[in-house]
C-alpha cells in the first residue's frame, strides 16, 4: 500500500515518523510533500527511501491512502485540487477537527476518514481519535484500524464529542507540559534545587506515573489516596491545590470550545462557497 502525506508540519512529521518507527509502513512506501519543500527534505534526510512528491496532485495520484495534514481553512481548496486524482478505491484521511467527514465526502470521490492524532503517537502511544465517513468502505475501515493500531490506540468517537476528546487527547500533552514546567519553576524558586535536577525528577515522575496507570496498578483516585497519607505532607499540598485550582480547567474547556465554534463557522463558510 502506498501512503501519501500532504503537509509535513508538526503533526504531519509525527505521523510519518510514527508510521516508520512503528513498522506500519516502510519509507519507500511513503510519498510526502509540503508547501515549504525544506520541511519535507528534512524527513528525506532522515529516511533516505522516502519519496518526495512535486506537488499534492502527484501525491494523490501515486497513493492509495492519503493523509491531509494542513490547516482547516486550506482543506477545501486542497480537496478541489487533488480530487481529479482520487478514485473510489482510495481513502482520504484528514487530521483536523473542525472539518467533518461529511464535508469532505461532499467534495471527493473516495472513502473518507478523520483521524485526530496526538503527539504521544510519536512514542507509539496514546490515542488516535477516529471518525469514519458515512460512505467509507469496510475494506478501508479494517486497513485504517490495523495501521493506526501500530502507532496508537484507535478510538472511534461520536461527532458531538470531537472537541472535548481532542482537548484531552491532542491538546492535553501541551496543557500538562505547561503545568509541569510551572511545577518545576516553583520548586526552583522556593527551594535550593536547580532547574536541571528538578526537570529530571519531574520528568521521571511523570513517566513513572504513566507506567503505574498503564500497568493497571492504580486508578487516578486510588493513586492519590495511596500517596496522600492522612495528616501527611502530600495532604497539605492537596489542600492548596483544592483551594486555589478552582475552575481553571472548566475555563480551559470553555476557551477551546469557543475557538472551535469560531473555526467551525469559518470552515462552513469555506465549504459553502461554489
Backbone torsions as a table, in degrees:
resi	resn	phi	psi	omega
1	UNK	NA	128.6	176.8
2	UNK	-91.6	131.2	-176.8
3	UNK	-117.5	131.6	178.2
4	UNK	-110.8	142.4	177.1
5	UNK	-124.5	114.8	176.7
6	UNK	-102.1	107.7	-176.8
7	UNK	105.4	111.7	-179.3
8	UNK	-120.7	44.5	170.8
9	UNK	-74.4	-153.7	-174.9
10	UNK	-54.0	-55.4	-174.5
11	UNK	-77.9	-32.6	175.9
12	UNK	-61.3	-41.0	178.1
13	UNK	-65.5	-41.7	178.2
14	UNK	-58.3	-43.5	-179.0
15	UNK	-64.1	-45.4	179.4
16	UNK	-59.5	-50.6	-177.1
17	UNK	-64.8	-39.8	180.0
18	UNK	-67.1	-43.1	179.4
19	UNK	-59.5	-40.9	-178.8
20	UNK	-74.8	-49.7	-177.7
21	UNK	-66.1	-29.9	178.4
22	UNK	-84.9	3.5	179.7
23	UNK	57.5	29.9	173.9
24	UNK	-81.7	-23.6	179.3
25	UNK	-153.1	149.1	175.6
26	UNK	-89.1	152.4	178.6
27	UNK	-54.9	-37.7	-177.1
28	UNK	-69.7	-15.3	178.8
29	UNK	-91.5	-0.7	-177.1
30	UNK	-106.8	134.0	170.4
31	UNK	-121.9	126.5	-176.0
32	UNK	-123.2	156.6	173.0
33	UNK	-152.1	157.0	179.5
34	UNK	-152.0	148.5	180.0
35	UNK	-57.5	-43.4	172.3
36	UNK	-93.8	102.5	-171.5
37	UNK	-59.5	-28.1	-178.0
38	UNK	-61.0	-31.4	178.5
39	UNK	-67.5	-38.7	176.6
40	UNK	-68.1	-37.0	-178.8
41	UNK	-67.1	-28.0	175.9
42	UNK	-60.9	-38.6	177.3
43	UNK	-72.9	-35.5	176.3
44	UNK	-62.7	-37.4	178.1
45	UNK	-64.6	-34.1	-177.9
46	UNK	-81.8	-39.9	-179.1
47	UNK	-122.3	95.8	-168.9
48	UNK	-58.4	-29.8	-173.6
49	UNK	-87.3	-3.4	176.4
50	UNK	-62.7	141.1	177.6
51	UNK	-94.2	141.4	177.3
52	UNK	-106.1	119.5	177.9
53	UNK	-82.0	143.4	-179.7
54	UNK	-66.7	-30.5	-177.4
55	UNK	-161.9	170.7	179.9
56	UNK	-59.3	-33.5	-179.4
57	UNK	-62.7	-41.6	179.1
58	UNK	-65.3	-41.1	179.3
59	UNK	-61.4	-45.9	179.9
60	UNK	-63.6	-39.8	-177.8
61	UNK	-68.4	-34.4	-173.8
62	UNK	-93.4	-4.2	-172.7
63	UNK	-114.2	149.2	173.6
64	UNK	-88.0	-37.0	-179.2
65	UNK	-122.7	125.4	-175.3
66	UNK	-121.8	122.7	173.5
67	UNK	-96.7	127.4	174.4
68	UNK	-103.5	114.0	-175.0
69	UNK	-119.7	62.0	-178.0
70	UNK	-128.4	175.4	-177.2
71	UNK	-66.9	147.9	-176.7
72	UNK	-53.0	-41.9	-176.3
73	UNK	-74.9	-8.6	177.3
74	UNK	-96.1	-8.3	-171.3
75	UNK	-70.2	-43.1	-176.4
76	UNK	-57.2	-47.7	179.2
77	UNK	-64.7	-36.9	178.6
78	UNK	-64.1	-41.2	178.9
79	UNK	-60.6	-44.2	178.9
80	UNK	-64.3	-32.4	-178.4
81	UNK	-69.6	-41.0	-173.4
82	UNK	-99.2	-12.1	-174.6
83	UNK	-55.6	-37.0	177.8
84	UNK	-60.5	-17.1	-177.9
85	UNK	-103.4	7.3	177.5
86	UNK	-101.3	161.2	179.1
87	UNK	-151.2	163.8	-175.7
88	UNK	-57.2	-23.0	-178.2
89	UNK	-86.8	0.4	-180.0
90	UNK	-101.3	171.9	179.1
91	UNK	-136.7	137.0	-179.7
92	UNK	-114.9	129.3	-179.7
93	UNK	-117.3	124.5	173.0
94	UNK	-103.2	143.5	-178.7
95	UNK	-109.9	10.4	-175.8
96	UNK	-104.7	134.2	-172.1
97	UNK	-71.5	-34.6	-176.1
98	UNK	-71.4	-15.4	-178.8
99	UNK	-99.1	120.8	-176.3
100	UNK	-84.2	161.1	177.9
101	UNK	-65.5	-32.1	-180.0
102	UNK	-67.5	-37.2	177.4
103	UNK	-63.7	-38.7	179.4
104	UNK	-71.2	-43.4	-178.5
105	UNK	-58.0	-32.7	-178.9
106	UNK	-70.0	-11.1	-174.9
107	UNK	-120.7	-5.5	-178.9
108	UNK	-129.7	167.4	-173.7
109	UNK	-111.1	24.4	-177.6
110	UNK	-132.7	178.0	174.3
111	UNK	-64.3	146.1	-179.2
112	UNK	-129.6	146.0	179.0
113	UNK	-145.6	144.6	168.8
114	UNK	-109.7	125.3	177.1
115	UNK	-123.5	112.5	178.3
116	UNK	-96.1	109.5	-175.9
117	UNK	-86.3	177.7	174.8
118	UNK	-132.0	150.7	176.5
119	UNK	-60.2	-22.4	177.2
120	UNK	-64.9	-20.0	177.7
121	UNK	-63.0	-23.0	178.5
122	UNK	-61.8	-27.8	177.0
123	UNK	-95.0	15.7	-177.8
124	UNK	57.2	42.2	-177.0
125	UNK	-141.6	176.8	178.0
126	UNK	79.4	-171.7	-174.9
127	UNK	-110.5	146.0	165.5
128	UNK	-114.0	129.8	-177.9
129	UNK	-90.6	123.4	-172.3
130	UNK	-117.8	132.7	171.6
131	UNK	-132.8	118.3	-179.6
132	UNK	-86.9	141.5	173.9
133	UNK	-65.4	154.8	-177.4
134	UNK	-57.7	-34.1	-176.8
135	UNK	-102.9	14.9	178.9
136	UNK	-67.0	131.8	-176.2
137	UNK	-72.9	153.3	176.8
138	UNK	-61.2	-33.0	178.0
139	UNK	-57.2	-47.2	-177.7
140	UNK	-76.2	-29.9	174.8
141	UNK	-60.7	-43.4	179.5
142	UNK	-69.0	-42.1	179.6
143	UNK	-61.0	-47.7	-178.3
144	UNK	-64.8	-42.4	179.5
145	UNK	-57.7	-45.4	-179.4
146	UNK	-66.0	-42.4	-178.4
147	UNK	-66.0	-51.6	-176.0
148	UNK	-66.7	-30.4	-179.6
149	UNK	-64.1	-20.5	180.0
150	UNK	-81.0	-13.4	-179.1
151	UNK	-122.3	-6.3	-176.3
152	UNK	-171.0	-174.5	171.5
153	UNK	-101.7	107.8	-179.8
154	UNK	-76.1	130.8	179.2
155	UNK	-129.9	121.0	176.8
156	UNK	-76.2	132.6	-178.4
157	UNK	-124.1	154.8	173.8
158	UNK	-77.1	145.4	-179.4
159	UNK	-53.5	-32.8	-174.4
160	UNK	-66.7	-24.2	-178.1
161	UNK	-108.5	18.3	-177.3
162	UNK	-55.5	-48.1	-174.2
163	UNK	-68.6	-49.3	-176.9
164	UNK	-66.8	-36.1	177.0
165	UNK	-63.7	-40.7	177.9
166	UNK	-66.5	-37.6	177.9
167	UNK	-58.4	-43.7	-176.8
168	UNK	-74.4	-49.1	-171.9
169	UNK	-80.5	-46.1	-171.8
170	UNK	-95.7	-44.1	178.7
171	UNK	-83.0	-27.1	-175.4
172	UNK	-49.9	-46.1	179.4
173	UNK	-57.1	-38.1	178.4
174	UNK	-70.0	-41.0	179.2
175	UNK	-60.0	-47.7	-175.2
176	UNK	-78.1	-24.1	171.3
177	UNK	-65.3	-41.2	177.4
178	UNK	-61.7	-45.9	179.4
179	UNK	-62.9	-41.5	-178.4
180	UNK	-65.9	-38.8	177.1
181	UNK	-62.4	-39.3	178.2
182	UNK	-70.9	-32.6	173.9
183	UNK	-59.2	-44.8	179.7
184	UNK	-66.8	-45.4	-179.7
185	UNK	-59.1	-40.7	179.5
186	UNK	-65.9	-39.8	178.7
187	UNK	-61.7	-43.2	-179.8
188	UNK	-67.1	-40.4	-178.2
189	UNK	-68.0	-39.4	-171.7
190	UNK	-93.7	-11.1	-176.6
191	UNK	-135.6	-171.0	-178.1
192	UNK	-96.1	5.1	179.7
193	UNK	-71.7	147.7	177.7
194	UNK	-94.2	162.5	-174.4
195	UNK	-61.1	-43.3	-177.8
196	UNK	-62.0	-44.8	-179.5
197	UNK	-67.0	-43.9	179.8
198	UNK	-62.3	-36.8	179.7
199	UNK	-66.8	-42.8	177.4
200	UNK	-61.0	-47.7	-178.9
201	UNK	-61.1	-46.8	-177.5
202	UNK	-67.2	-39.2	-180.0
203	UNK	-65.4	-45.1	178.9
204	UNK	-66.8	-33.9	177.1
205	UNK	-61.9	-45.3	-175.9
206	UNK	-70.5	-33.7	175.2
207	UNK	-65.4	-44.5	178.7
208	UNK	-63.8	-38.6	176.7
209	UNK	-59.5	-45.0	178.7
210	UNK	-61.3	-40.6	-179.7
211	UNK	-66.4	-40.1	178.1
212	UNK	-58.2	-42.3	-179.3
213	UNK	-73.1	-44.5	-179.3
214	UNK	-59.2	-42.2	-178.2
215	UNK	-80.4	-3.1	174.1
216	UNK	79.4	17.6	179.9
217	UNK	-69.8	-36.1	-177.8
218	UNK	-143.8	155.2	163.2
219	UNK	-89.3	171.1	178.1
220	UNK	-60.3	-47.3	179.2
221	UNK	-64.5	-40.1	-177.5
222	UNK	-70.5	-31.9	177.3
223	UNK	-64.8	-45.7	178.0
224	UNK	-59.9	-41.8	-179.1
225	UNK	-63.7	-39.4	-178.9
226	UNK	-66.2	-39.9	-177.2
227	UNK	-80.3	-35.0	-174.7
228	UNK	-86.1	79.3	179.4
229	UNK	-69.5	137.7	-178.4
230	UNK	-57.1	126.9	179.3
231	UNK	79.4	5.7	-176.8
232	UNK	-93.0	-177.0	-176.8
233	UNK	-68.6	-41.6	-179.9
234	UNK	-57.4	-39.8	-179.9
235	UNK	-60.4	-36.7	178.3
236	UNK	-65.3	-39.3	177.0
237	UNK	-66.5	-39.4	178.3
238	UNK	-62.5	-36.7	177.9
239	UNK	-59.5	-42.5	178.7
240	UNK	-63.8	-46.1	178.4
241	UNK	-60.3	-42.4	-178.2
242	UNK	-63.0	-38.1	-176.0
243	UNK	-84.9	-27.9	-173.2
244	UNK	-106.6	-21.1	-179.5
245	UNK	-66.5	-41.7	175.1
246	UNK	56.2	-143.7	-176.2
247	UNK	-91.1	29.4	-174.2
248	UNK	-58.2	-40.7	-177.7
249	UNK	-74.5	-31.1	172.3
250	UNK	-60.1	-40.8	179.7
251	UNK	-67.0	-35.1	176.3
252	UNK	-60.7	-48.5	-179.6
253	UNK	-66.7	-35.0	176.5
254	UNK	-62.8	-41.8	-179.1
255	UNK	-68.0	-44.0	-178.6
256	UNK	-67.8	-36.5	179.3
257	UNK	-70.9	-34.1	177.0
258	UNK	-64.9	-43.7	178.6
259	UNK	-67.0	-37.9	178.5
260	UNK	-62.0	-43.0	178.4
261	UNK	-60.9	-41.5	177.6
262	UNK	-62.1	-43.8	179.4
263	UNK	-65.8	-40.1	178.3
264	UNK	-58.9	-42.7	-179.7
265	UNK	-64.6	-40.5	179.3
266	UNK	-67.1	-41.4	178.9
267	UNK	-64.5	-41.9	179.7
268	UNK	-59.4	-41.8	177.5
269	UNK	-62.1	-44.7	179.4
270	UNK	-59.5	-46.7	-175.4
271	UNK	-76.7	-14.6	179.2
272	UNK	-86.1	-11.0	179.2
273	UNK	-70.6	144.8	179.3
274	UNK	-82.1	NA	NA
